[in-house]
Amino acid sequence: MQESTATIKLTKSEIEWNIIALVWMEKSSEEFRRPHDATMFRKLKKDFVKIKNDIIDGEKNLEAENKNEEKIRTGSQSCEECID
């Protein structure tokens, strides 16, 4: 049987809070000698860190695009045909 999936909306801050919670759970599992649980939390943490990094990269790309569009819109760029 195929496992069901769900889509959950989280803010970047909520993702960071989940990462912190997963670090605590991973450390606790190690302390209580539950290696299988620690591995599970480590994998979840890795996924959340990747998602957070993807969000940060997307924000940087969007910011760069907005700056570039602003330069084009305000005419800050010179072209070869125009003499500034």
C-alpha positions in Angstrom: 0.0 0.0 0.0 1.3 3.4 -0.9 1.8 5.8 1.9 -0.2 9.0 1.9 1.4 12.5 1.7 0.4 15.9 2.9 1.4 19.5 2.0 2.0 21.8 5.0 2.6 25.5 4.7 5.2 26.8 7.1 7.0 30.2 7.4 10.8 30.3 7.4 10.6 31.0 11.1 8.5 27.9 11.7 10.9 25.8 9.7 13.7 27.1 11.9 11.8 26.2 15.0 11.2 22.7 13.7 14.9 22.3 13.0 15.7 23.4 16.6 13.1 20.9 18.0 14.5 18.1 15.8 18.1 18.8 17.1 16.8 18.5 20.7 14.9 15.2 19.8 18.0 13.8 18.0 20.3 14.6 21.0 17.7 13.2 23.5 17.4 10.0 21.4 21.2 9.6 21.5 21.3 10.2 25.3 18.6 7.5 25.8 20.4 5.2 23.5 17.7 5.1 20.8 19.8 5.1 17.6 16.9 4.4 15.3 15.0 7.4 16.6 18.1 9.6 16.4 18.5 8.6 12.8 14.9 9.4 12.0 15.2 12.8 13.5 18.5 13.4 11.8 16.9 12.7 8.4 13.9 15.0 9.1 16.3 17.7 10.2 18.3 17.3 7.0 15.1 17.7 4.9 14.1 20.8 6.9 17.6 22.4 6.5 17.4 21.8 2.7 14.0 23.4 2.5 15.2 26.4 4.5 18.3 26.8 2.3 16.1 26.6 -0.8 13.9 29.3 0.6 16.9 31.5 1.3 18.3 30.9 -2.2 14.9 31.8 -3.7 14.7 35.0 -1.7 18.2 36.0 -2.9 17.3 35.3 -6.5 14.0 37.3 -6.2 15.9 40.2 -4.6 18.5 40.2 -7.4 15.7 40.1 -10.1 13.9 43.0 -8.4 17.1 45.1 -8.3 17.8 44.3 -11.9 14.2 45.2 -12.9 14.4 48.5 -11.0 17.6 49.4 -12.8 16.0 48.7 -16.1 12.8 50.6 -15.2 14.7 53.7 -13.9 17.1 53.7 -16.9 20.2 53.2 -14.7 21.8 51.0 -17.3 23.5 52.4 -20.4 23.3 50.7 -23.8 25.8 50.7 -26.7 23.5 52.7 -28.9 22.9 55.5 -26.4 25.5 58.0 -25.3 25.2 58.9 -21.7 
